[in-house]
């Protein structure tokens, strides 16, 4: 089973790490979506074997298919065709110059238009890269900071055939709950 944890707030790191470790021990695949990976460097770590994905990197790498085709695929195909085999060194230099002088500046200018709707970009990126790309079975909301994202994405999550769940591990007992 593939499991995606939403842990954007980072307030329940210990609980998310414990649940991820438990799932990994049972042979499941775990992906943890975080806001900043730097929050996870101190304290409890994401267990070895779990994938960590930063939301800002996903959103920053978003390009519509037409832009990817025109700015990346076609020029790189032309380079491979025009500079084959032993001209690989020249091809690498031309490619890096193309990316530096044409691809990045044009993408920066176009990004104003296709990244204007931040919520729409977030929905597309998570649906494409996380839910369908990793064929996630369950999305677990790990902390209160992720509740907003989960509510924004609830229709995307349900329409992809994925279940939405909430973290069950408690860092401390519930108020008024007496064990014994």
C-alpha positions as a printed Julia matrix, in Angstrom:
180×3 Matrix{Float64}:
   0.0    0.0     0.0
   1.26   3.49   -0.84
   0.68   6.1     1.85
   1.07   9.88    1.62
   1.45  11.88    4.84
   0.6   15.58    4.79
   2.93  17.09    7.4
   3.14  20.73    6.38
   3.0   22.27    9.83
   5.67  20.08   11.35
   4.01  20.29   14.77
   3.47  16.52   15.11
   6.79  15.33   13.74
   7.19  12.61   16.34
   3.76  11.12   15.6
   4.24  11.24   11.82
   7.69   9.67   12.11
   6.33   6.89   14.35
   3.44   6.11   11.99
   5.72   6.18    8.96
   8.15   3.82   10.69
   5.3    1.46   11.57
   4.06   1.42    7.96
   7.55   0.86    6.57
   8.04  -2.11    8.89
   4.88  -3.65    7.45
   6.17  -3.29    3.88
   4.2   -0.22    2.81
   5.64   2.63    0.76
   5.58   6.0     2.53
   5.84   9.53    1.14
   5.84  12.56    3.44
   4.81  15.93    2.0
   6.47  18.72    4.0
   6.52  22.48    3.74
  10.23  22.81    4.51
  12.63  19.91    4.89
  14.73  22.04    7.25
  12.06  21.66    9.96
  12.73  17.93    9.98
  16.51  18.19   10.51
  16.21  18.61   14.28
  14.25  16.3    16.49
  12.54  13.21   15.12
  13.65  12.33   11.6
  11.63  10.9     8.76
  12.5    7.2     8.79
  14.95   5.72    6.31
  13.07   4.39    3.3
  10.37   7.06    3.3
  10.38   9.66    0.53
  10.32  13.32    1.51
   8.75  15.79   -0.91
   8.79  19.57   -0.42
   5.63  21.35   -1.5
   7.53  24.47   -2.62
   9.72  22.4    -4.98
   6.67  20.76   -6.51
   4.97  24.1    -7.09
   8.17  25.73   -8.34
   8.72  23.05  -10.95
   5.22  23.31  -12.39
   4.94  24.03  -16.11
   1.94  23.42  -18.34
   2.37  20.75  -21.02
   2.49  23.28  -23.89
   5.3   25.24  -22.21
   7.26  22.05  -21.49
   6.86  20.98  -25.11
   7.92  24.3   -26.62
  10.7   25.23  -24.18
  12.16  21.83  -23.33
  11.2   18.87  -25.46
  11.5   20.31  -28.97
  14.79  22.22  -28.51
  16.44  19.28  -26.75
  15.24  16.9   -29.45
  16.74  19.2   -32.07
  20.03  19.22  -30.17
  20.11  15.42  -30.0
  19.38  15.14  -33.72
  21.73  17.9   -34.89
  24.63  17.1   -32.54
  24.72  13.29  -32.24
  27.26  10.9   -30.71
  30.81  12.29  -30.6
  29.52  15.86  -30.49
  28.11  15.24  -27.01
  30.44  17.75  -25.35
  29.35  20.51  -27.71
  25.72  19.46  -27.21
  26.08  19.84  -23.42
  27.58  23.32  -23.77
  24.87  24.44  -26.21
  22.18  22.96  -23.94
  23.46  24.77  -20.85
  23.66  28.06  -22.79
  20.12  27.5   -24.08
  18.79  26.85  -20.58
  20.64  29.84  -19.13
  19.83  32.38  -21.85
  16.46  31.31  -23.24
  14.66  28.67  -21.17
  14.9   30.24  -17.69
  14.19  33.87  -18.72
  11.19  32.9   -20.85
   9.89  30.6   -18.11
  10.25  33.38  -15.54
   8.2   35.73  -17.68
   5.53  33.15  -18.47
   5.32  31.97  -14.86
   3.37  35.09  -13.98
   0.54  33.82  -16.14
   0.43  30.1   -15.45
   1.26  30.33  -11.75
  -1.22  33.12  -11.1
  -3.74  30.75   -9.47
  -1.63  29.25   -6.67
  -4.39  26.95   -5.42
  -4.99  25.61   -8.94
  -1.28  24.96   -9.42
  -1.12  23.16   -6.08
  -4.09  20.98   -7.03
  -2.61  20.04  -10.42
   0.86  19.34   -9.05
  -0.31  17.17   -6.18
  -2.76  15.28   -8.37
  -0.18  14.68  -11.11
   3.04  14.11   -9.18
   1.87  12.6    -5.92
  -1.53  10.97   -6.25
  -1.32   9.58   -9.79
   2.47   9.52  -10.16
   2.97   7.42   -7.05
  -0.44   5.69   -7.13
  -1.23   6.62   -3.54
  -3.87   4.54   -1.74
  -4.28   6.58    1.45
  -3.6   10.23    2.3
  -3.08  10.78    6.01
  -3.32  14.28    7.48
  -0.52  14.32   10.02
  -0.85  17.69   11.71
  -3.2   20.67   12.09
  -1.2   22.74    9.6
  -2.11  20.26    6.87
  -5.86  20.43    7.47
  -6.26  23.44    5.18
  -4.45  21.69    2.32
  -6.47  18.52    2.9
  -9.74  20.44    2.75
  -8.64  22.23   -0.46
  -7.66  18.92   -2.04
 -10.46  16.72   -0.73
 -12.26  16.54   -4.08
  -8.99  15.83   -5.93
  -8.09  13.12   -3.43
 -11.5   11.45   -3.61
 -11.74  11.69   -7.41
  -8.38   9.91   -7.77
  -9.73   6.93   -5.81
  -7.62   7.68   -2.75
  -8.93   7.56    0.79
  -8.44  10.47    3.18
  -7.58   9.64    6.79
  -6.36  11.45    9.87
  -3.39  10.58   12.02
  -4.28   8.28   14.89
  -1.1    8.23   16.96
  -1.34  10.47   20.01
   1.76  12.22   21.32
   0.03  12.61   24.67
  -3.22  11.19   26.07
  -6.44  13.04   25.43
  -7.58  15.46   28.12
  -9.52  13.62   30.81
  -8.38  10.23   29.56
  -7.05   8.11   32.41
  -5.19   4.93   31.6
  -5.39   2.0    33.89
